[in-house]
Amino acid sequence: VDHVRELGVRPLENERVELPWFDLAGVNDVAGEDEGQGPDFGRALGDRDRARASVLLAHQPVVIDDAVERGVDLQLSGHTHGGQLWPGKYVAALANPTVAGLERYGDTQLYVTRGAGAWGPPVRVGAPPDVTVVELASTRA
């Protein structure tokens, strides 16, 4: 995260920014829970105006239930690499609600990108890389 800051990018660590048309929130990765640095949804989303649209950045899709509970409109995640290697997508599906693509959970949409990198061996089989561009549009006229 320090390197991201050095690049001039502000990471959202259990916090929210109110942009003109929606709230953008980010939570820490669940992998940080053992060190006391995991996601804090109360801090990131607790006092927000639920009438405003909201987008949540969460590395792992497993936190979708927390997003649904807090009225998030869209959660953007990664982590799974789309399974990366066959039969990895089946293993990833056991641990994640969505491995890749867009799905709806209640009133919340979850998009999981396969990403362009790799974990472990620099190989992908049956999980093509992707770089996603998300275009947000209002349903209100």
N, C-alpha and C positions, 0 to 999 in steps of 0.2 A: 504494500500500500504506500510505503514511503516513496518508492520509485514512481508510482503514479502521480503523487504530489509533485515530485521533481519535474515531471513532464508538463506541469501546469493544469492538471485535471484534479478537480475536487471530488474525492470519494465521499459518498453518502454513507456514513457509518452510524447506523441506527438513528437516522435523522431525515428530515423532510424539508424540501424547498417549495415555497408557494410560487409557482410560475403564473403568468397572467391568465392562462386558460385551464390549468390543472395543477394538482399537487404531484410532485415527483419525490418519492421516498426510496430510501435504500436501507437494507438491514444487513448486518454482518452475517457471515457464513456460519452455518450450524457447526462446521468443523472447529470453530473457535470456542464452543461451549465448555470444553474441558479446561480452557485457560481463563474462563470467565469473560470471554469476548464474543459470545454468540449473539444471535439476533435478539433485539429488544423491540418488539412490536408496539408496546405501550409508548415507548419514547419516540419511535418513528412515526406512529400513526394515531396515538391516543387522543390528542386534542384537536384533530383536524375537523373541518367542516365537511360532513359527509354529503352535503349537497354539491360539493365540487368534485369534478372527475379526479381520479387518482391512478397513478402508475407506480408500481412497486418494483424495484430492482432487487432481486434475491438470487444469489448464485445457484442455489439448489432448489429444484422444483418441489421438494418435499414439504416446504412451508406453505403450500397452497391453502391448507385449511385455516391457517392463521390469517391469510389474506382475505379469504371468504368471510371469516368471522368479523373482520374489521371493515368490510364493505369496499374493498379495493376493486376497481374496475378492471385493471389489467396488471398481471404479474409477468415480468420478463425474466427468464432464467436461462441457465446453460447447464454446466456440470456433467451432463451425461455423455457428451460427444456423440450422441445418437447411437451409442452402443460400441462405436469405433471398430471393433473386430467381431466377425461372426464367431460364436453365438452371443457376443457381448450384449446385443440389444435385448436378448431375453433375460439376461442377468440384470441389466439396467432397469428393465420393466418390473422386476421383482422389488426393486428398492426405490423406484420413482413413480409418481402418478402419471407422468407423461415423459416419454423418452425424447421425442422431437415433434415439433409442430404446434398447432393451436388446438386447444380443447377448452370447453366451458365447464366450470365447477360452480353451480348455483348461478349467481349474478356476476361471477368473476371469470374473466378469460385468462388462461395461462398459455404463454408462448414459450417454448423451449427450443433454443437454437442448438444445432449440432456443433457449431463453431468451426473454426478453420484449423485448429491445432490438434494435438494428440496428447494422450497421457501414456507414459511408459514408452513402448516402441513407437517410433515415428511412422506408423502405418495405419491406414484405414481400409477396412474391407466391409462392404455392404452398408456403409454409413458415410456417404459423400459429405465433404465439408460444405459449410455454407456461411455466408456473411449476410446477416439479415438487416434490411432497412425497414424500420417500422414507421408507417405514416399514420398519424392520428387524425381522425375526422370526427366532428361532432354529429350526433344524431339529432340535435336541435336545429331547427331552421332559423 
